[in-house]
Each structure stands twice: as C-alpha cells, then as structure tokens.
C-alpha cells in the first residue's frame, strides 16, 4: 500500500510511519524540518529494508508546498491507499488572553492544512473507489479544557471536517476516520515531568491506526478515542 503521512519526522507521526514501514509498505513522508525528516526516513529504510521510504520536506500550511508535495506523490504512487493528516501544533492559552493571531495559527496548522491537502488527493481516491483518510484530532475535539483556547477550537473544527468528509465519501468507497488521542508522549509534552504510567505511548496510537486501515472494504472505524488507562491528565 502507498501511505502518506504528514508531520512524520517525530512523535505520533514517526510512530505511524514505523508501524507501516515494519509491514513493508511504501511511505511518502513530509514534515517542515528537512534534517529531522530525512533522518527519520533513513532510519526507517535501514531498519525495514523491505519497505520503501520516500520523503519530501514540506510546510503543509503553505499552499505552494502542499501542491508540490501532492504532485510529487501522484507522479510516483499508482494508488493513494492511506492519507494520515497528522501535522499539527499546540499553543496553550485562553480565548480572553492568548496572543493575537493564535487562532489563525492554530486553524492554519491543525485544520486548513488537512482540508487543503485532502482536496489534492481526494479526486484520485474517489476515482479508484478506495482509500482511507485519517485526521489526527484530539480529546480536545470532544470537550473543552483549561488552557486549551484556540488549540481546542481548531481540533473541534477538524472533527467537524472529518464527520462532513465521512458523509461525502460514503458512496465513493473512501473511508474517513477521526483519531482522538488523549495525552500521548510526544514533542508537546517534552520537558514535562510525567509519570510514564499516566501517559500513552505514540506507538499505541500508531497501532490503532494500522489496525483500522486493514479492515474489509465493508467496514470503517469512524472514530478512534484513546485515553491513558488512568484517565486524562
């Protein structure tokens, strides 16, 4: 299968890439950091020689970058089997006090990038009458929490996009899954002193996505909701 993963150089994105690479799939990875991205691609290709790892540094918030990345993938991949819109960012804050421009930044990274990149691949998926889109939402997509601010707003919006797209794609054989993980060890939690028993591993999320991508054409997991066993942080 051909797998597209955004924000693939670290954290959950890298974990998703690894689980697909471990099963010998062809991966098309992107991230903003060229150094980190190509380091990840090299690591995965060395560790999993049966897979094919391709990478292209891309800022998915930039329209031209998105188009260049999509053209590159479509020129190389005969089918688009899985698209994981994982790229995202977290800026803590509150609506009444966060810096001007925070909402615009969160919407650009967490919603618009997924919306516009999906549009660049969706026609191909509709024509082939198959494919699976995973949108990396959040527990913050389900309920507001202190210091969530514009991040939570953007993740609510991404869930709304996912549900709308799911309805549109039903007759076309294209699956859509909203992934809503709770606290997961990634860059967002870097430096925080957290008991490992209180937070999920990135591989936990990756394994669920991989499993959902391998159901029969007659079944789809619409929502994946995951929390630490001991509850939200």
N, C-alpha and C positions, 0 to 999 in steps of 0.2 A: 504494500500500500504506500501511497505518497502522503506524507504527513507534513503539514505546515504549522509551525509554532512560532508565535511572536513572543518577544521578551524571553528568549530561550537561553540566555547566557548564564543565568543563575537562578537560585531559588526553585520555585514550583515549576517554572518553565524548563529549567535544566533537568529537573526530575522527570518531567513528562517526556522530554526528548530521550532521556536514558532508557526509560521503560520501553519505548517504541523501538529504539536502536537495539536493545537487547533481544528483540524478536525479529531482527533482520529487515526492518522496513527502510524505505528511502525517506530521509528527512530534509526539509527545506526550513532552515532556521534563520531568524533575524533578531536583532537587538540593536540598540543605539551604540553601545560600546564595541568598536571593532576589535580591540585587543581581547576583551573578555569573550566575545562571541567566537572568534577563531580559535581561541584556546579551548573553549568547550567543544567545538567541532572536532578539533584534533584529538582531544581526549576520548571522545566517544568513538571516533573512527578507529583509533588504536585499540580501544577496549573491545569494540564489537565489529570486527573486520567483515562480517557477513552483511552488515548494513551499509547504506550509502548516505553519507552526511554531507550536505551542501549548505553553505552559509553565506549570507549577504548582509553587511551592516546596513541597517535601515532605521530611520526615525519614523515610526508609524503615525506620528502626529503631523508629518509633513506630506502634503498631497503628492508632490513630485516623487518623493522617496517611495511612497506607497505604490505609485503607478509603476515605477522602475522595478520594484520588487515583484509585483504581480506579473508583469510581462516576463521577467526572468523565470519565474516558476512555471508559467504557462508554456513557455518555449521548451522547457525541459521535462515537464511531467505530462504523461498521456492522460492521466485522470487526477482529479482532486478528491482524495478519499477522506481526509480529515483536516479540518482547519481549527486550530486552537487559538482563539483570541485571548492570549494570556497577558500581553503587555499592559502594565498599569502602574500607578504610583499612589502613595498615601501621604497626604499632608494633613496633620492634625489641626483641629481648630473648631471654632463655634461660629455659627452664622453671624452673630452680633459683633464678633471681634476679630475674625480672621482677616488677613491682609486682602486688600483689593486685588482682584484677579485670580484669587484662589479657586473660585467656582469655575471660571473659564478654563483654568489649567486642568482641574480635575475632570471636567467634561471632555476636554480635548484628548487627554491620555486614556481615560477609563471608558468613555463612550464613543466619541466620534471616530477614534482610530479603528475600533471594532466594526462600527457601522460602515465606514467607507471601505475598509479592506474587504469586508464580506461582500460588498457590492461588486468588487473587482473579480471575485471568484464565483459568485452565485450563479451567473448565467451558465458557466461551464458545468456546474453541478446539476443544474436543472436540465440541461441538455443530455447529460449522461444518466439522469434519473437516479442518482445515488450521491452519497457523500454525507458527512457528519460535521456539524459545526458545534464547537464547544465555546461558550462565552464564560470567562472567569469572573463571575460575580463575587459575592461575599455574603457572610452572615449579615453584614451591614446592609444588604439588599432587602432584608426581611424586617429589620426593626432598627430604629434609631438608637444611638447610644452617646454618652457624654464624650465630647471631643471628636465626634465624627464629622460634623459640619458638612462641607462640600463633598468630601470623600463619600460619605454615606448617600448624599443626594445623587452623585454620579453612579453609584452602584445600584441604587433603586432604579435609575434610568436604564442601566444596562440590563437589568432583569426584565424591565418592560420591553426593551428591544428584543430580547430573547423570546419572550412569550408571543410577541407580534410576529416575529420571523417564523416561529414554530407553526403558527396557524397558516401563514402564507405558503410554507413549504410542504405541508401535508400531502397535497395532490401530486407533488413532483418527486417524491421518493427521497427527499433530502431531510435528514434528521437534525434536530436542534436541541442542545442540552445546556441548561444553565447550571453552572457549578458554583456552589455557595459554601466555601470552606470557612470554618471559624479560625481561631488562632493557629497559625502554621509557621514553623520555624523557617524564616526567610529573611531577606535584607531588611524588611520592615521592622523586624524585632532585633536587629543587630545591636549588640551592646547592652541589651536589657538582661537583667538578672532574673531568669525564669527557671523554675523547677522543670526539668525535661518531662516530668510526668504530667505537666499542666498544658502541654502544647503538642500539637500534631507534627509529624514529620512530613516534609514535602512529598516524599515517596508515597505516603498514604493517599494523597490527592491524585498523584500520577497513576497509581494502581486502579483507582476507581474509574478514571477517565479511560484507561486502556480497556478495562472490562466492559464499560458501556459501549465502546467503539466496536466491539466484536459480537454484538447480538445479531440475530437474524434480521433480514430486511423488514420483517413484520413487527418488530418491537423497537421501542425507543425509550430511554430513560429521559424524561423531560427535565427533572430537577435532581441534582445531587446536593444534599445538605449534609455537611460534616461538621462535627464539633469535637473538641477534646473530650475524652471519656469523663473527666471530672467537671465538665461544663465550661462555659465561656469564661475567658479571662476578664 
